[in-house]
Amino acid sequence: MRHVCAVSKHAKSIAESIKARGIDIDVDFVETAALLHDIGRCRTHGIKHGIEGAKIMEPIYPDIARVCERHIGAGIDRGEAEKLGLPVKDYLPTTLEEKVIAHADNLLEGDRLVSIDETVKKFESRLGVGHPAVKRILELNDYIESLCKDETN
């Protein structure tokens, strides 16, 4: 519970920063969906928790179901999904809200905010240096940071 609350708080902060720069983002959706992004962990703690969360949320909130599916790392592409034994399709975040939640989730170890360098090291130790997922995490970080930058400085 501490993790999802921390992800929600951080994701909301990022979304508010983006919105303050005149970019259209649904801050309330980000806050709520981030609270539910790991709901699939009630069924499994493995990589399939995103799929399980989507199954739970799809009948009620399809937009939140997509957050559940797409929040792991910076998403999982079709080829990786097949290798991982997931239903074969892309699980890449597409909306700004999905990207903000995935990014915030990447920067929290439990309820502790970590640097992007710590996140990269964690994923490299699991997946290997140069893995496409690590590249996507860095690209997502750069993208979100670019939206949060104050252009006047």
Contacts in CASP RR format, 6 or more apart in sequence:
PFRMAT RR
TARGET T0000
AUTHOR 0000-0000-0000
METHOD contacts of the structure
MODEL  1
MRHVCAVSKHAKSIAESIKARGIDIDVDFVETAALLHDIGRCRTHGIKHG
IEGAKIMEPIYPDIARVCERHIGAGIDRGEAEKLGLPVKDYLPTTLEEKV
IAHADNLLEGDRLVSIDETVKKFESRLGVGHPAVKRILELNDYIESLCKD
ETN
2 110 0 8 1.000
2 111 0 8 1.000
3 38 0 8 1.000
3 108 0 8 1.000
3 110 0 8 1.000
3 111 0 8 1.000
4 34 0 8 1.000
4 35 0 8 1.000
4 36 0 8 1.000
4 37 0 8 1.000
4 38 0 8 1.000
5 35 0 8 1.000
5 111 0 8 1.000
6 108 0 8 1.000
6 110 0 8 1.000
6 111 0 8 1.000
6 112 0 8 1.000
6 113 0 8 1.000
7 34 0 8 1.000
7 35 0 8 1.000
7 37 0 8 1.000
7 38 0 8 1.000
7 101 0 8 1.000
7 104 0 8 1.000
7 105 0 8 1.000
7 108 0 8 1.000
8 31 0 8 1.000
8 32 0 8 1.000
8 34 0 8 1.000
8 35 0 8 1.000
10 104 0 8 1.000
10 107 0 8 1.000
10 108 0 8 1.000
10 113 0 8 1.000
11 30 0 8 1.000
11 31 0 8 1.000
11 34 0 8 1.000
11 100 0 8 1.000
11 101 0 8 1.000
11 103 0 8 1.000
11 104 0 8 1.000
11 105 0 8 1.000
12 27 0 8 1.000
12 30 0 8 1.000
12 31 0 8 1.000
12 34 0 8 1.000
14 30 0 8 1.000
14 100 0 8 1.000
14 103 0 8 1.000
14 104 0 8 1.000
14 144 0 8 1.000
14 148 0 8 1.000
15 25 0 8 1.000
15 26 0 8 1.000
15 27 0 8 1.000
15 30 0 8 1.000
15 31 0 8 1.000
15 97 0 8 1.000
15 100 0 8 1.000
16 27 0 8 1.000
17 147 0 8 1.000
17 148 0 8 1.000
18 25 0 8 1.000
18 96 0 8 1.000
18 100 0 8 1.000
18 144 0 8 1.000
18 147 0 8 1.000
18 148 0 8 1.000
19 25 0 8 1.000
19 27 0 8 1.000
21 147 0 8 1.000
21 148 0 8 1.000
21 150 0 8 1.000
21 151 0 8 1.000
23 96 0 8 1.000
23 147 0 8 1.000
24 96 0 8 1.000
25 96 0 8 1.000
25 97 0 8 1.000
25 100 0 8 1.000
26 97 0 8 1.000
29 63 0 8 1.000
29 97 0 8 1.000
30 97 0 8 1.000
30 100 0 8 1.000
30 101 0 8 1.000
32 64 0 8 1.000
33 63 0 8 1.000
33 64 0 8 1.000
33 67 0 8 1.000
33 97 0 8 1.000
33 101 0 8 1.000
34 67 0 8 1.000
34 101 0 8 1.000
34 104 0 8 1.000
34 105 0 8 1.000
36 57 0 8 1.000
36 61 0 8 1.000
36 64 0 8 1.000
36 67 0 8 1.000
36 68 0 8 1.000
37 67 0 8 1.000
37 68 0 8 1.000
37 71 0 8 1.000
37 101 0 8 1.000
37 105 0 8 1.000
38 49 0 8 1.000
38 50 0 8 1.000
38 68 0 8 1.000
39 53 0 8 1.000
39 56 0 8 1.000
39 57 0 8 1.000
39 68 0 8 1.000
40 49 0 8 1.000
40 50 0 8 1.000
40 52 0 8 1.000
40 53 0 8 1.000
40 56 0 8 1.000
40 68 0 8 1.000
41 49 0 8 1.000
42 52 0 8 1.000
42 56 0 8 1.000
43 49 0 8 1.000
43 52 0 8 1.000
43 53 0 8 1.000
43 56 0 8 1.000
44 52 0 8 1.000
47 72 0 8 1.000
47 84 0 8 1.000
47 86 0 8 1.000
48 86 0 8 1.000
50 68 0 8 1.000
50 69 0 8 1.000
50 71 0 8 1.000
50 72 0 8 1.000
51 68 0 8 1.000
51 69 0 8 1.000
51 86 0 8 1.000
51 87 0 8 1.000
52 68 0 8 1.000
53 65 0 8 1.000
53 68 0 8 1.000
53 69 0 8 1.000
54 65 0 8 1.000
54 66 0 8 1.000
54 68 0 8 1.000
54 69 0 8 1.000
55 65 0 8 1.000
56 65 0 8 1.000
56 68 0 8 1.000
57 64 0 8 1.000
57 65 0 8 1.000
57 68 0 8 1.000
58 65 0 8 1.000
66 95 0 8 1.000
66 98 0 8 1.000
67 93 0 8 1.000
67 97 0 8 1.000
67 98 0 8 1.000
67 101 0 8 1.000
69 91 0 8 1.000
70 91 0 8 1.000
70 92 0 8 1.000
70 93 0 8 1.000
70 94 0 8 1.000
70 98 0 8 1.000
70 102 0 8 1.000
71 93 0 8 1.000
71 98 0 8 1.000
71 101 0 8 1.000
71 102 0 8 1.000
71 105 0 8 1.000
72 91 0 8 1.000
72 102 0 8 1.000
73 102 0 8 1.000
73 105 0 8 1.000
73 106 0 8 1.000
73 123 0 8 1.000
73 133 0 8 1.000
73 136 0 8 1.000
73 137 0 8 1.000
74 92 0 8 1.000
74 93 0 8 1.000
74 99 0 8 1.000
74 102 0 8 1.000
74 103 0 8 1.000
74 106 0 8 1.000
74 133 0 8 1.000
74 136 0 8 1.000
74 137 0 8 1.000
74 139 0 8 1.000
74 140 0 8 1.000
75 91 0 8 1.000
75 92 0 8 1.000
75 93 0 8 1.000
75 102 0 8 1.000
75 133 0 8 1.000
75 136 0 8 1.000
76 84 0 8 1.000
76 86 0 8 1.000
76 90 0 8 1.000
76 91 0 8 1.000
76 92 0 8 1.000
76 133 0 8 1.000
77 90 0 8 1.000
77 91 0 8 1.000
77 92 0 8 1.000
77 132 0 8 1.000
78 88 0 8 1.000
78 89 0 8 1.000
78 90 0 8 1.000
79 88 0 8 1.000
80 132 0 8 1.000
80 133 0 8 1.000
81 87 0 8 1.000
81 88 0 8 1.000
81 89 0 8 1.000
81 90 0 8 1.000
81 91 0 8 1.000
82 88 0 8 1.000
92 136 0 8 1.000
93 99 0 8 1.000
93 101 0 8 1.000
93 102 0 8 1.000
93 140 0 8 1.000
96 147 0 8 1.000
99 140 0 8 1.000
99 143 0 8 1.000
99 144 0 8 1.000
100 144 0 8 1.000
102 140 0 8 1.000
103 140 0 8 1.000
103 141 0 8 1.000
103 144 0 8 1.000
106 116 0 8 1.000
106 119 0 8 1.000
106 137 0 8 1.000
106 140 0 8 1.000
106 141 0 8 1.000
107 113 0 8 1.000
107 114 0 8 1.000
107 115 0 8 1.000
107 116 0 8 1.000
107 119 0 8 1.000
108 114 0 8 1.000
109 118 0 8 1.000
109 122 0 8 1.000
116 137 0 8 1.000
116 138 0 8 1.000
116 141 0 8 1.000
119 137 0 8 1.000
120 134 0 8 1.000
120 137 0 8 1.000
120 138 0 8 1.000
123 131 0 8 1.000
123 133 0 8 1.000
123 134 0 8 1.000
123 137 0 8 1.000
124 130 0 8 1.000
124 131 0 8 1.000
124 134 0 8 1.000
127 133 0 8 1.000
127 134 0 8 1.000
128 134 0 8 1.000
END
